[in-house]
Amino acid sequence: MSVERYFQKRADEFDALYDESRWWYRLDRLLRRGLYERVELTLGEMKELGNFSVLDAGCGSGRNAVLFAGAGAQRVVGIDFSARMIELAKALSRNRGMDTRCEFIQADFLEYSASERFDVVVALGVFDYLADPRSFLQRMMQHATRKVIASFPRASLIRAPIRKLRYGLRNCPVYFTTEDRLGELCHQAGLQGFRLVPYASSGLLLVGDVAGAKQPLDEI
Ligand SMILES: C[S@@+](CC[C@H](N)C(=O)[O-])C[C@H]1O[C@@H](n2cnc3c(N)ncnc32)[C@H](O)[C@@H]1O
């Protein structure tokens, strides 16, 4: 099963992870700390930006996009290749009264090439599923004027093999990384200024400064 089909099929199940009214939400907050912490850290990175716009690549059901709008983003564009995710995202932003600031587009981000640029380009929980992280990161840089922010799962001793097996059984590939490999990825993508912020038990948040980056766009 491709990543696209996997998330199309499980869009509602994934979205429910953010539903605070479920009785097992508190348990998920403990077991899946990374899912919630990565967006909190990302919101923290946006605090100082003043007026800003966000491109949310692999936005899923739009849960984070509406938070970015709530945190002051004047414009948020979310892109996801799952039609069901985009449907959920549109409904959510309407329900939250954020649909004037949020736009959602069904597309493969690797093929997305609008001329619009954004202060921040975000990809949370997406690199986990990417066979070609360099092209994705470069495309993020191509659309960003200030920051790129992306989460990565670390190749941890226990969680990573369990997750690989769980997703493998559902025919969905999942990839893990290390600080060294991430450094190499940034180098190859032409991202010079970046920080890696550890979160939860095995997450790494890449916060990249694209303002001075040389982008090898011809290689995308
Ligand atoms: C684990 S979900 C994370 C969703 C959201 N960012 C969040 O944190 O709630 C990963 C999402 O990335 C999307 N995705 C993965 N690769 C993509 C690509 N190349 N183009 C567009 N969407 C993609 C999937 O469809 C899925 O909805």
PDBQT file of the ligand as one rigid body, heavy atoms in Angstrom, charges set to zero:
ROOT
HETATM    1  C1  LIG A 301       1.174  11.433   9.925  1.00  0.00    +0.000 C 
HETATM    2  S1  LIG A 301       0.257  12.491   8.885  1.00  0.00    +0.000 S 
HETATM    3  C2  LIG A 301       0.643  14.071   9.657  1.00  0.00    +0.000 C 
HETATM    4  C3  LIG A 301      -0.415  15.106   9.360  1.00  0.00    +0.000 C 
HETATM    5  C4  LIG A 301      -0.170  16.461  10.015  1.00  0.00    +0.000 C 
HETATM    6  N1  LIG A 301       1.052  17.083   9.534  1.00  0.00    +0.000 N 
HETATM    7  C5  LIG A 301      -0.145  16.325  11.509  1.00  0.00    +0.000 C 
HETATM    8  O1  LIG A 301       0.937  16.447  12.108  1.00  0.00    +0.000 OA
HETATM    9  O2  LIG A 301      -1.217  16.130  12.084  1.00  0.00    +0.000 OA
HETATM   10  C6  LIG A 301       1.256  12.572   7.415  1.00  0.00    +0.000 C 
HETATM   11  C7  LIG A 301       0.512  13.212   6.260  1.00  0.00    +0.000 C 
HETATM   12  O3  LIG A 301       1.432  13.497   5.218  1.00  0.00    +0.000 OA
HETATM   13  C8  LIG A 301       0.775  13.290   3.985  1.00  0.00    +0.000 C 
HETATM   14  N2  LIG A 301       1.806  13.155   2.946  1.00  0.00    +0.000 N 
HETATM   15  C9  LIG A 301       2.877  12.320   2.941  1.00  0.00    +0.000 A 
HETATM   16  N3  LIG A 301       3.620  12.517   1.828  1.00  0.00    +0.000 NA
HETATM   17  C10 LIG A 301       3.009  13.506   1.129  1.00  0.00    +0.000 A 
HETATM   18  C11 LIG A 301       3.288  14.152  -0.112  1.00  0.00    +0.000 A 
HETATM   19  N4  LIG A 301       4.346  13.806  -0.880  1.00  0.00    +0.000 N 
HETATM   20  N5  LIG A 301       2.463  15.130  -0.547  1.00  0.00    +0.000 NA
HETATM   21  C12 LIG A 301       1.373  15.475   0.185  1.00  0.00    +0.000 A 
HETATM   22  N6  LIG A 301       1.049  14.885   1.368  1.00  0.00    +0.000 NA
HETATM   23  C13 LIG A 301       1.849  13.919   1.829  1.00  0.00    +0.000 A 
HETATM   24  C14 LIG A 301      -0.087  12.056   4.231  1.00  0.00    +0.000 C 
HETATM   25  O4  LIG A 301      -1.158  11.941   3.318  1.00  0.00    +0.000 OA
HETATM   26  C15 LIG A 301      -0.565  12.312   5.668  1.00  0.00    +0.000 C 
HETATM   27  O5  LIG A 301      -1.803  12.983   5.700  1.00  0.00    +0.000 OA
ENDROOT
TORSDOF 0
